[in-house]
Amino acid sequence: YEPKVHKILAYKIGRQMNAKLVVDTVNQALEHHKRPAYFHSDMGSQYTSCDVENLLRRHQIFHSYSKQGYPYDNGQVEAFHSLLKREFIFQTHFSSFEDLILRTSNYINWFNTERIRTSV
């Protein structure tokens, strides 16, 4: 038995949260990882855009949405976002946008490779 370990497969940081950011991130993930059956997101306009829907359809990925006000539908990602904010974002002063990108990359690498997991 090999436990399933959740990792961040792809991420992008942008000055605006828009559909292009989502499309670029999904494309990055697809370049390096196996196509998933599902893409789970909330109902934000960046996720429900035609560009994202067309990309998912082209790759035969089913789009699954969280119910409004019910983050538990996407528990793994919500838990990661909580840790990212609590352990890193709220405790760090960034000197520039580039500093934010570099330090976030370092955090995600640490999260994926070294952080102790309390569950799998």
C-alpha positions in Angstrom: 0.0 0.0 0.0 1.3 3.4 -1.0 -0.4 6.4 0.6 -1.7 9.1 -1.7 0.2 12.3 -1.1 -1.3 15.5 -2.3 1.0 18.0 -4.0 0.7 21.2 -5.8 1.2 20.2 -9.5 1.1 23.7 -11.0 0.6 27.3 -10.0 0.9 30.7 -11.5 1.0 34.1 -9.8 -0.4 37.2 -11.5 -1.3 40.7 -10.7 -4.9 40.0 -11.7 -6.9 36.9 -11.1 -8.4 36.2 -14.5 -9.2 33.4 -16.9 -5.8 33.6 -18.6 -4.1 32.8 -15.3 -6.3 29.7 -14.9 -5.7 28.6 -18.5 -1.9 29.0 -18.2 -1.9 27.1 -14.9 -4.0 24.2 -16.3 -1.7 24.0 -19.4 1.4 24.0 -17.1 -0.1 21.1 -15.2 -1.0 19.2 -18.3 2.5 19.6 -19.7 4.0 17.8 -16.7 1.3 15.5 -15.3 -1.3 13.0 -16.4 -4.6 14.4 -17.5 -7.1 14.4 -14.6 -10.7 13.2 -14.9 -11.9 16.3 -13.0 -11.0 19.9 -12.5 -12.5 21.1 -9.3 -13.0 24.9 -8.7 -15.4 27.3 -7.2 -17.8 29.4 -9.3 -15.5 32.4 -9.7 -15.8 34.1 -13.1 -12.1 33.2 -13.9 -13.0 29.5 -13.6 -16.4 29.6 -15.4 -15.1 31.6 -18.4 -15.4 30.3 -21.9 -11.6 30.0 -22.2 -11.4 27.7 -19.2 -14.4 25.6 -20.2 -13.1 25.2 -23.8 -9.7 24.1 -22.5 -11.2 21.5 -20.2 -13.6 20.3 -23.0 -10.7 20.0 -25.4 -8.8 17.8 -22.9 -11.9 15.9 -21.9 -11.7 17.0 -18.3 -15.0 17.2 -16.4 -15.5 20.5 -14.6 -16.7 20.1 -11.0 -17.8 23.1 -9.0 -18.1 23.8 -5.3 -21.6 24.8 -4.1 -21.7 28.5 -3.2 -20.6 29.0 0.4 -19.6 25.4 0.8 -15.8 25.2 0.6 -15.8 21.6 1.9 -16.5 20.4 -1.7 -12.9 21.3 -2.5 -11.3 20.5 0.9 -7.8 19.6 -0.2 -7.2 22.9 -2.0 -9.0 24.9 0.7 -6.8 23.3 3.3 -3.7 24.2 1.3 -4.8 27.8 0.8 -5.4 28.1 4.6 -1.8 26.7 5.3 -0.3 28.9 2.6 -1.8 32.0 4.2 -1.2 31.0 7.9 2.3 29.6 7.5 3.6 31.9 4.9 1.7 34.9 3.4 0.6 36.5 6.7 4.0 36.2 8.2 6.1 37.5 5.3 6.9 41.0 4.0 7.5 41.0 0.3 9.8 43.6 -1.1 8.5 43.3 -4.6 6.2 41.3 -6.9 9.3 39.3 -8.0 10.1 38.6 -4.3 6.6 37.3 -3.9 7.0 34.9 -6.8 10.4 33.6 -5.6 9.4 33.1 -2.0 6.1 31.4 -3.0 8.0 29.1 -5.3 10.3 28.2 -2.4 7.3 27.6 -0.1 5.5 25.4 -2.6 8.7 23.4 -3.1 9.1 23.0 0.6 5.4 22.1 1.0 5.7 19.4 -1.7 8.9 17.8 -0.6 9.6 18.4 3.1 6.6 19.6 5.1 5.4 17.0 7.6 1.9 15.8 6.8 -0.6 15.0 9.5 -2.8 13.2 7.0 -2.5 11.9 3.4 
